[in-house]
Amino acid sequence: MNREWLKVLIAALFEVFWVIGLKHAATAWGWLGTAVSIFISFYMMIAASRKLPVGTVYAVFVGLGTAGTVFAELAFFGEPFQIMKVLLILLLLVGVIGLKLVTKEKESET
């Protein structure tokens, strides 16, 4: 995995944090953590978009963030397990991995 895809992965991880924070933050520290997660998430996604196609970056970012959020809710917040939901998230991940595999990095413009 190259550096640009690592940035997308980090952005998606922080997306999970801020989405959970939007629902569960109740203190100033919780909201500060949510705001910092939003900043890091979008900064990394924008940085990755400089060398990768923006549509693919966004699709992978949202797909991984969605999957991560659903799995975090199942694991940490008592969301009821539904086999159909998990199967659909796995299908989403197959599409995200496919996009990553067929996407080439842009050549440097300098």
C-alpha positions in Angstrom: 0.0 0.0 0.0 1.5 3.3 -1.0 1.5 6.5 1.0 -1.6 8.1 -0.7 -3.8 5.0 0.1 -2.6 5.1 3.7 -3.8 8.7 3.9 -7.3 7.5 2.7 -7.3 4.7 5.3 -6.3 7.2 8.1 -9.0 9.6 6.8 -11.6 6.9 7.0 -10.5 5.8 10.5 -11.0 9.4 11.7 -14.3 9.6 9.9 -15.5 6.7 12.1 -14.4 8.7 15.2 -16.2 11.9 14.2 -19.4 10.2 13.1 -19.6 8.4 16.4 -18.7 11.7 18.1 -21.6 13.5 16.5 -23.9 11.0 18.1 -22.2 10.4 21.5 -20.3 13.5 22.4 -21.7 15.1 25.5 -18.9 17.1 27.0 -16.6 19.9 25.7 -13.8 17.3 25.4 -16.0 15.0 23.4 -17.0 17.8 21.0 -13.3 18.9 20.8 -12.3 15.4 19.9 -15.0 15.3 17.3 -13.9 18.6 15.7 -10.2 17.4 15.6 -11.3 14.1 14.0 -13.3 16.0 11.3 -10.2 18.2 10.6 -7.8 15.2 10.4 -10.2 13.2 8.3 -10.8 15.8 5.7 -7.2 17.0 5.6 -6.0 13.4 4.9 -8.7 12.9 2.3 -7.8 16.1 0.5 -4.1 15.3 0.7 -4.7 11.9 -0.9 -6.8 13.5 -3.6 -3.8 15.4 -4.9 -2.3 12.2 -6.4 -5.4 9.9 -6.6 -8.6 10.4 -8.5 -10.9 12.4 -6.3 -14.0 10.3 -7.1 -12.3 7.1 -6.2 -10.8 8.6 -3.0 -14.2 9.9 -1.9 -15.9 6.5 -2.7 -13.3 4.6 -0.7 -13.3 7.1 2.1 -17.1 7.0 2.5 -17.2 3.2 2.1 -14.6 2.4 4.7 -16.1 5.1 7.0 -19.5 3.6 6.7 -18.3 0.0 7.3 -16.2 1.1 10.2 -19.0 3.0 11.8 -21.4 0.1 11.5 -18.9 -2.3 12.9 -18.1 0.1 15.8 -21.7 0.4 16.6 -22.1 -3.4 16.7 -18.9 -3.9 18.8 -19.1 -1.0 21.2 -22.6 0.5 21.3 -24.9 -2.5 21.5 -26.4 -2.2 18.0 -28.3 -5.4 17.3 -26.5 -7.8 14.9 -28.3 -8.3 11.6 -26.8 -10.7 9.2 -28.2 -8.8 6.2 -26.6 -5.6 7.3 -23.2 -7.3 7.8 -23.5 -9.0 4.3 -24.3 -5.7 2.7 -21.4 -3.9 4.4 -19.1 -6.8 3.2 -20.4 -6.2 -0.3 -19.7 -2.5 0.0 -16.1 -3.4 1.1 -15.6 -5.6 -1.9 -16.5 -2.7 -4.1 -14.2 -0.4 -2.2 -11.3 -2.9 -2.5 -12.1 -3.3 -6.2 -11.9 0.5 -6.8 -8.5 0.6 -5.0 -7.2 -2.2 -7.1 -8.1 -0.6 -10.5 -7.0 2.9 -9.6 -3.6 4.2 -10.6 -1.8 7.1 -9.0 -1.5 10.4 -11.0 1.9 11.4 -12.3 3.5 14.3 -10.6 2.7 17.6 -12.4 5.9 19.4 -11.4 
